[in-house]
Amino acid sequence: MAELSGLKLEQRHGKSRVRVARVWRDRDGKHHFAEWSVNISLISDCLPAYVSGDNSDIVATDTMKNTVYAKAKECSEQLSAEDFAIVLAKHFTSFYQQVTAAIVNIVEKPWERISIKGQQHEHGFKLGSERHTTEVLVDKSGTLRLTSGIEGLSILKTTKPQGNKGSTFRNDGDIAVSICITNGSLKQSGFEGFITDQYTMLPETRERMMATEVTASWRYSFESLSSLPLKPLYFTERYMDVKEVLLNTFFGPSKEGVYSPSVQATLYEMAKAVLGRFPDISFIQLKMPNLHFLPVNLPSKDKPVIVKFADDVYLPTDEPHGTIQATLSRLRSKM
Ligand SMILES: O=c1[nH]c(=O)c2[nH]c(=O)[nH]c2[nH]1
């Protein structure tokens, strides 16, 4: 930040959406593959470029783009998106005297090794759905801020009770709701006990669809380059493990599931499970929109009804949708 006769200038410059793919080939014939979209943002002393048109302290954004390809070439061993972001951020802060800090974001495309007839293919991959993200900030002194995350993790549970004796239903225009009269079997998503006032139409329920698209981001407690774990692919493994904990907590055991009294309560359980399991994660933010499945009821002029909703036919919609998000952090870091 610079003060210019009563004015304040905050600035950064960088390159967005630098796309790079890298193949690593093992000696035994197995290939590894990563595709990344890289964003670079440099905080640097280049005031003259803004105030007097003097570019002599500017790292050209084209040079930043080329650096991504040069560093990808140099990384001869497979590495995580986090480690590649650290390689780049370290380079920019140590190589250029002008650069005081670098922020590197990477989104990894979810290429997954394909299996043919139950056997892992050596060089075949297919695109999955959710994306692994990371953001790394490194400054000149070696201070680090490392965040990883997941984008686009779409999950849903139908939670239809078995042996349902019948149901009444309402389309509240917001959320799929049915009020079930059941034989007491498990129903694993509901929403009850909320504030009611003159504008409330939503009926209470202990049976509904639950669907969301999770965006998660969590901060690692490694706060300097020198404190990073040395194990190769440490952060790739962590990403897979965090995803598994989030999914296990959302769904519960495969036969009986787990009851969700609200998106809020499930979100909290998911965040708590991650912090409980991984001591090197200091906080996690979860964004879980409530994606609605509206009951379909079609009245008819001639017959009593064309379609009568019985927890079976829904109209999926995400417009509008609920937005629920929270951040859970440790009061005192365990590290
Ligand atoms: O799980 C939910 N949380 C809410 O805050 C909410 N609001 C709403 O209309 N339906 C729901 N469901």
The ligand as a MOL file (V3000), in Angstrom:
LIG
                    3D

  0  0  0     0  0            999 V3000
M  V30 BEGIN CTAB
M  V30 COUNTS 12 13 0 0 0
M  V30 BEGIN ATOM
M  V30 1 O -32.2350 -27.3240 6.2030 0
M  V30 2 C -32.8490 -26.2680 6.0180 0
M  V30 3 N -32.4110 -25.1000 6.5640 0
M  V30 4 C -33.0570 -23.9010 6.4110 0
M  V30 5 O -32.5900 -22.8540 6.9520 0
M  V30 6 C -34.2300 -23.9240 5.6440 0
M  V30 7 N -35.1080 -22.9520 5.2780 0
M  V30 8 C -36.0600 -23.5430 4.5190 0
M  V30 9 O -37.0230 -22.9400 3.9870 0
M  V30 10 N -35.8380 -24.8620 4.3830 0
M  V30 11 C -34.6890 -25.1350 5.0830 0
M  V30 12 N -33.9970 -26.2730 5.2680 0
M  V30 END ATOM
M  V30 BEGIN BOND
M  V30 1 2 1 2
M  V30 2 1 2 3
M  V30 3 1 2 12
M  V30 4 1 3 4
M  V30 5 2 4 5
M  V30 6 1 4 6
M  V30 7 1 6 7
M  V30 8 2 6 11
M  V30 9 1 7 8
M  V30 10 2 8 9
M  V30 11 1 8 10
M  V30 12 1 10 11
M  V30 13 1 11 12
M  V30 END BOND
M  V30 END CTAB
M  END
